[in-house]
Amino acid sequence: MSITTPFRSELSPGRDGFRQLLHAEWTKFRTVRGWIIGLVIGLVVMAGLGLFTAGSVSSSCQASGGGPVRSGAACGLGFALGPAGDPVSDSFYFVRQPLTGNGTITVRLTSMTGLLPPATPPANQPSNGPLDTRPGVEPWAKAGIIIKSSLTDGSPYAAMMVAADHGVRMQWNYTGDTSGLPGAVGPQNPRWLRLTRSGDVITGYDSADGTHWTEVGAVTLSGLPRVVQVGLFAASPVDLQSQYCSGYCNGPGGPTQATGVFDHVSAPGGAWTGGYVGAGYASGVGSYHPAGGGFSVTGSGDIAPIPPGHGGEADSAITVSEYLLGTFAGLIALGVVAALFITAEYRRSLIRVTFAASPRRGRVLAAKAVVVAAVSFVVGAVAAAFAVLAGTAITHARGYYSAPVSGATELKVIIGTGLFAAVAAAGALAVGAITRRGAAAVAIVIVALAVPVFLAISRAVPAGAGDWLLRVTPAAGISLQQAYPRYQQVASTVYTPLNGYYPLSWWAGLLVLCAWTAAMLGVAAYLLRRRDA
Amino acid sequence: MEATIEVAGLRKRFGPAVALDGMSFTVLPGQVTGFVGPNGAGKSTTMRVILGLDAADEGTALIGGQPYATLRHPLNHVGALLDAAALQPSRSARNHLLWLAHSQGLTGRRADELLTLTGLETVAKRKAGGYSLGMRQRLGIAAALLGDPPVLMMDEPFNGMDPEGIAWMRSFLRQLASEGRAVLVSSHLMSELQDTADHLVVVGRGRVIADKSVADLIAAASGDRVELRTAAPAEAMTVLAHAGGTVAAVAADLLTVSGLSSTRIVAALTAGHVPFSEVSAHRASLEEAYMELTRESVEFHAGASS
């Protein structure tokens, strides 16, 4: 045998770190046109369905006394807008006097009573007939003192009050809510309340005995006029537990009323005036009369934010979740691309070339996951940004009302949608690595992601089961898209997945989704190492 | 690192089927080693085990003394073409080489060099799915050579190639070996390796039947037989049998003789006044040698299993 010179390559070896693997997988991804088209389809569907909704939503209305049917913008809003531009309830009975400059109002609240609609719909009750009521106080019925910048619906305010089942509270500008002394109010345990205006700052105090005072909160109502209205108020929101409805409420529930008895009233001004602020519907039950050196004030309504959503009081508001309607269709497209990113290699035995070039299979899976997660994040975030911003613009251009969200919330929803898409796509890739077959992987991804949401939203399963689906399945990631807070001080029927209110907080939803993806990736990595390629 | 492949005692079952049954051989640098055997003999499985793609139940497979899975930038150590169809059909040939290059920290320039070397530069931007099998083989070879490795392993690289391609492949493999690389080429047709391989590992039913240089293999199959062309075969048979030889008639004017050297044959024929036109040492073809070996292996197994 001839002696051979050992072979020496003149090629200087490159590095083979994780960066090189990422580069290779990214090159693989971008060089298959079908996958890029899949991403574009995902993007278009994700952004487009919501824009289509924004462009096609319409509503019609007719004045209660008859007249022409109007549609869309001509209908008006049907609710007031608060200082931040969001829908608010602002209707209550107000016993007031003007306050010029700085000053203080102090009262003692000695009792709170009320009336509720019957628990079951009475037989043969005429729909516009007199209320057949029973004694009881709605849990969030309120009585107390308020400083309000004007009598206009939605104007800024700060108030100290007792909420029937929720103790003393200071609330301001509809969404602000801080608690004070706990417990119910009654002749044996009266509550002293005080509000002080100093410039734009209003400070609330409470006391059990009128001697020892505690500051509950201090808020700044910027731009407060020199002359404001101060006084006593009572309000009681619609009762959602009862199925009774008489004429002026839609959906389940019925009107309630609350009466607060005040004494030791100390206010700077002179004469008192009583009257309703806001929606006239409850004016029939408002009143005040002097009682033992004070007042008894009865009112209905609420001073609170209105959570946007269909079937609620802000039904005509178009919400961010409607703009994001295309998310799941888009996610399916992304999931298909992510799964194919590995199943296509199995189909052609290309996976052997891949693993011969990079024998550390777990790292290959990780690199693939990073690539699909990164592109899906971009697609999800860009689609969400486009859907929310363009959707809002279209809604405004058509003269409709878009339930507003802050810039921070917009950013949260946009980033959140990107994260949702990224983590879900990495999970789909893992499922593809486990099944090694595209069709099976796609079916699993659809069942895991889209079916739970569809069931929960369409109410094909009971609401409780639907909530659980959105808690434990990968679809929990949709919590990242909740744009409007669920106010504990407002009971509402709109807190459903259909309206964009989900059972988990955004981080818990993200955690559930991440746990699923991590588990799938773990199983996939184990199987990749164990199985022959 | 030494440019060798060492396979020792590989065993592997796929369910009830035994794929590898104690496969052992070594591939040395500087020569083309043919890896020959009928379909199902375990050639592809052995190659997958060498590349760490399949796990053997027993035994070891080492590249220059190291298991494949422990190699850093493995394409700089081993280039392999297992399956020319292992491509994403919608990806272009250049992009196929590009991602492989990136995985080893190499650049697109290296990919272009190989496209030129394998004669694919003019079709580099076409989708690989539209390639003929011969073009895919060239692309597979380009991929195998990407890291300029000292060890090359190719599974049935002649499949689907036209005669011109086969000639190109043969000289290419010879050139790679002459550069000092270890080249292992599998085939189920010995004829494809006739003028290419220096050394042969013949396998059947998951084990090595013969592990010899091509020259030794042919000599063994040829035995010491001598071919005799004569117009009088009957007389020649009588004379030669008398002289102690074993004679067989191959054709009307052709005999093979064993047990006698050609010198003694000529002497005996001359003494007996038997005319003849040609006396030559018999040289078996590689194909013949191979058929003999594999037939034995088949018979051995048939006998053992009955």
Chai-1 contact restraints between the chains, C-beta under 6 A:
chainA,res_idxA,chainB,res_idxB,connection_type,confidence,min_distance_angstrom,max_distance_angstrom,comment,restraint_id
A,T4,B,P29,contact,1.0,0.0,6.0,A-B,restraint_1
A,T4,B,G30,contact,1.0,0.0,6.0,A-B,restraint_2
A,T4,B,G180,contact,1.0,0.0,6.0,A-B,restraint_3
A,T5,B,G180,contact,1.0,0.0,6.0,A-B,restraint_4
A,P6,B,G180,contact,1.0,0.0,6.0,A-B,restraint_5
A,F7,B,A3,contact,1.0,0.0,6.0,A-B,restraint_6
A,F7,B,P150,contact,1.0,0.0,6.0,A-B,restraint_7
A,F7,B,E179,contact,1.0,0.0,6.0,A-B,restraint_8
A,F7,B,G180,contact,1.0,0.0,6.0,A-B,restraint_9
A,F7,B,R181,contact,1.0,0.0,6.0,A-B,restraint_10
A,S9,B,D148,contact,1.0,0.0,6.0,A-B,restraint_11
A,L11,B,D148,contact,1.0,0.0,6.0,A-B,restraint_12
A,P13,B,H73,contact,1.0,0.0,6.0,A-B,restraint_13
A,P13,B,N76,contact,1.0,0.0,6.0,A-B,restraint_14
A,G14,B,Q104,contact,1.0,0.0,6.0,A-B,restraint_15
A,G14,B,G105,contact,1.0,0.0,6.0,A-B,restraint_16
A,G14,B,L106,contact,1.0,0.0,6.0,A-B,restraint_17
A,R15,B,G105,contact,1.0,0.0,6.0,A-B,restraint_18
A,D16,B,R72,contact,1.0,0.0,6.0,A-B,restraint_19
A,D16,B,H73,contact,1.0,0.0,6.0,A-B,restraint_20
A,D16,B,Q104,contact,1.0,0.0,6.0,A-B,restraint_21
A,D16,B,G105,contact,1.0,0.0,6.0,A-B,restraint_22
A,Q20,B,S103,contact,1.0,0.0,6.0,A-B,restraint_23
A,Q20,B,G105,contact,1.0,0.0,6.0,A-B,restraint_24
A,H23,B,H102,contact,1.0,0.0,6.0,A-B,restraint_25
A,A24,B,W99,contact,1.0,0.0,6.0,A-B,restraint_26
A,A24,B,H102,contact,1.0,0.0,6.0,A-B,restraint_27
A,A24,B,S103,contact,1.0,0.0,6.0,A-B,restraint_28
A,T27,B,L98,contact,1.0,0.0,6.0,A-B,restraint_29
A,T27,B,W99,contact,1.0,0.0,6.0,A-B,restraint_30
A,T27,B,H102,contact,1.0,0.0,6.0,A-B,restraint_31
A,K28,B,W99,contact,1.0,0.0,6.0,A-B,restraint_32
A,T31,B,R91,contact,1.0,0.0,6.0,A-B,restraint_33
A,T31,B,N95,contact,1.0,0.0,6.0,A-B,restraint_34
A,V32,B,Q88,contact,1.0,0.0,6.0,A-B,restraint_35
A,V32,B,S90,contact,1.0,0.0,6.0,A-B,restraint_36
A,V32,B,R91,contact,1.0,0.0,6.0,A-B,restraint_37
A,G34,B,S90,contact,1.0,0.0,6.0,A-B,restraint_38
A,R348,B,A86,contact,1.0,0.0,6.0,A-B,restraint_39
A,S349,B,D83,contact,1.0,0.0,6.0,A-B,restraint_40
A,S349,B,A86,contact,1.0,0.0,6.0,A-B,restraint_41
A,L350,B,A86,contact,1.0,0.0,6.0,A-B,restraint_42
A,R352,B,L53,contact,1.0,0.0,6.0,A-B,restraint_43
A,R352,B,L82,contact,1.0,0.0,6.0,A-B,restraint_44
A,V353,B,A86,contact,1.0,0.0,6.0,A-B,restraint_45
A,F355,B,L53,contact,1.0,0.0,6.0,A-B,restraint_46
A,A356,B,L51,contact,1.0,0.0,6.0,A-B,restraint_47
A,A356,B,A80,contact,1.0,0.0,6.0,A-B,restraint_48
A,A357,B,L75,contact,1.0,0.0,6.0,A-B,restraint_49
A,A357,B,L100,contact,1.0,0.0,6.0,A-B,restraint_50
A,A357,B,S103,contact,1.0,0.0,6.0,A-B,restraint_51
A,S358,B,S103,contact,1.0,0.0,6.0,A-B,restraint_52
A,P359,B,G52,contact,1.0,0.0,6.0,A-B,restraint_53
A,P359,B,A69,contact,1.0,0.0,6.0,A-B,restraint_54
A,D532,B,D54,contact,1.0,0.0,6.0,A-B,restraint_55
A,A533,B,L53,contact,1.0,0.0,6.0,A-B,restraint_56
